[in-house]
Every structure is written in structure tokens, then in C-alpha cells.
Amino acid sequence: MFDILVYLYETYYRPDACPEPAALARKLSAVGFDDVEISEALVWLTDLTEMAGDETNLSFTSSGTRFYVQQEYDALGSAAVGFIQFLESAGVLSPVQREIVIERALALEESPVGLGKLKIIVLMLLWSQGKEPDALMFDDLFGSDDEQAPRLLH
């Protein structure tokens, strides 16, 4: 499924440039993606688009701290939680976007969510909202997943 999401991100500059789901499924199939993966990716992306569309109607700020319940922490893993906190503190994600990322990561039903997959989720959220991360953040999102050193906030 994530190969399809990356393909969409790289192929279609904006989400509105994507064809309708039926036509997109045919194009993805013609490129060589598996029908089951295409179906999963389109359902996941549709849910993301619905949630991301709701975010544009909400405008609130939060200076509070997000606490994770044990189930969320177990499902996400410490690397993903740390990366989400880093993105929020850097101003890349709003509190609403953070919640969308968490929900979409938990929808994977995979524990813990790999950092590489979480980065793709963040990119797809920003893409679905027509937002582009700045160059340094883009490099970080496409950077290596093998970072073991903790992030330093300045």
C-alpha cells in the first residue's frame, strides 16, 4: 500500500490532479500494482482526504501537551511518537493534523508503526491538503529511517 502512496505523491503534484478513484485504480493496475493493495490504498486515502478536508474547516490552536494512552503508545512506538512531537514543535503539524496522522497510523493495525511509514503518512496528509513542507523538512521526511539518535530541539 505504501508503494502506491509514494507513487501517487511522486506522480501527481496535487491531489486534485489525480483521476477519479475508478480511473486511478485502472491506472495503478496498468502500472503493475496488486489489486488488493490498490483497494487498500484507495480506501486509506479516501479516509485521509475526508479527515484532512475537515481540518481545513477547523482553526484552533493548542499550547497543551498531547498525552498518549498506552494503546496508542504501543501501536505507534517511541520513534513515531517522538517524530510526531518533533514535527508539531517545528510547526509542520498543527494539533488537528497531528491527530489525523495518529488516526491514520493507528488505522494500519500494525504495531509499532515504522518511522518510514509514519513519514509517508505525514507527506500524504500535507499533500492531500495542498501543502508542501519546506526543503529541510522535506529532506527529513525522505531521510533515512535508521536514525537512532534522539532529535534535538533548539
Disulfide bonds with the S-S distance in Angstrom:
none
